[in-house]
Amino acid sequence: MINTNVNSLQAHQTLMDINANNVANVNTEDFKATDAHIVDRLEISADTSQSGTDLTKELTDQIVIEDGFKAQIPAIKTQDEMTKTLLDIKA
């Protein structure tokens, strides 16, 4: 179960890396932004746009990515606490 959460965090980190690259190159001439999103099984699908960076899209994507990170943290903490409890019982 924790692997799913870790994979989700890694996928969201990849999305944030792509997003940051797009924003960093907003003023770069002839830069073609990458449009990425998570598809089935936490795989990243990325397409190169024909235009530059759309800051409106990138900023709203950052909110979605942040929420994705926040959604995984409580699940990982709960799993950690359950594992600790099991180890305490075992000891």
Secondary structure per residue as TSV (DSSP state, phi and psi in degrees):
chain	resnum	aa	ss	phi	psi
A	1	M	-	360.0	-42.1
A	2	I	H	-66.2	-27.6
A	3	N	H	-60.8	-37.4
A	4	T	H	-62.7	-43.3
A	5	N	H	-66.4	-41.3
A	6	V	H	-65.8	-42.6
A	7	N	H	-61.6	-38.3
A	8	S	H	-64.4	-43.1
A	9	L	H	-61.3	-40.5
A	10	Q	H	-65.7	-40.5
A	11	A	H	-64.1	-43.2
A	12	H	H	-66.5	-33.3
A	13	Q	H	-65.6	-40.2
A	14	T	H	-62.3	-43.0
A	15	L	H	-61.0	-41.4
A	16	M	H	-65.8	-38.0
A	17	D	H	-62.1	-44.7
A	18	I	H	-64.5	-43.6
A	19	N	H	-60.9	-45.8
A	20	A	H	-63.2	-38.9
A	21	N	H	-63.3	-42.2
A	22	N	H	-62.1	-44.4
A	23	V	H	-67.9	-40.6
A	24	A	H	-63.1	-27.5
A	25	N	T	-103.2	21.5
A	26	V	T	-59.5	-32.8
A	27	N	T	-101.6	8.0
A	28	T	S	-78.9	126.3
A	29	E	T	-66.3	137.7
A	30	D	T	63.7	16.2
A	31	F	-	-74.3	133.4
A	32	K	-	-108.9	114.6
A	33	A	-	-67.6	153.6
A	34	T	E	-101.7	129.2
A	35	D	E	-103.2	113.0
A	36	A	E	-122.5	148.9
A	37	H	E	-154.5	160.4
A	38	I	E	-83.3	132.0
A	39	V	E	-113.2	-169.0
A	40	D	G	-49.8	138.8
A	41	R	G	62.6	32.7
A	42	L	G	59.2	31.4
A	43	E	E	-92.4	150.5
A	44	I	E	-95.4	131.0
A	45	S	E	-109.2	124.9
A	46	A	E	-129.0	135.6
A	47	D	E	-128.2	144.4
A	48	T	E	-89.7	127.7
A	49	S	-	-79.0	162.8
A	50	Q	S	-89.4	-6.1
A	51	S	S	-120.0	-177.5
A	52	G	-	-77.0	-162.9
A	53	T	-	-78.4	131.7
A	54	D	-	-99.0	103.4
A	55	L	H	-61.8	-32.2
A	56	T	H	-60.6	-46.0
A	57	K	H	-66.2	-43.3
A	58	E	H	-64.2	-40.6
A	59	L	H	-68.8	-39.2
A	60	T	H	-69.8	-34.0
A	61	D	H	-62.8	-36.5
A	62	Q	H	-62.6	-35.9
A	63	I	H	-65.4	-43.4
A	64	V	H	-64.3	-42.2
A	65	I	H	-63.7	-44.1
A	66	E	H	-59.6	-43.2
A	67	D	H	-64.0	-34.4
A	68	G	H	-63.2	-42.4
A	69	F	H	-62.0	-48.1
A	70	K	H	-62.2	-31.6
A	71	A	H	-70.2	-28.3
A	72	Q	H	-83.9	-28.3
A	73	I	H	-60.4	-49.1
A	74	P	H	-61.3	-36.1
A	75	A	H	-66.0	-41.3
A	76	I	H	-67.4	-41.2
A	77	K	H	-61.7	-43.3
A	78	T	H	-63.0	-43.9
A	79	Q	H	-64.1	-37.9
A	80	D	H	-63.6	-43.3
A	81	E	H	-65.1	-39.1
A	82	M	H	-65.2	-41.1
A	83	T	H	-64.5	-42.8
A	84	K	H	-60.8	-43.2
A	85	T	H	-61.9	-44.0
A	86	L	H	-62.6	-40.6
A	87	L	H	-68.1	-35.9
A	88	D	H	-65.0	-41.1
A	89	I	H	-64.7	-42.3
A	90	K	H	-64.4	-36.3
A	91	A	-	-76.3	360.0
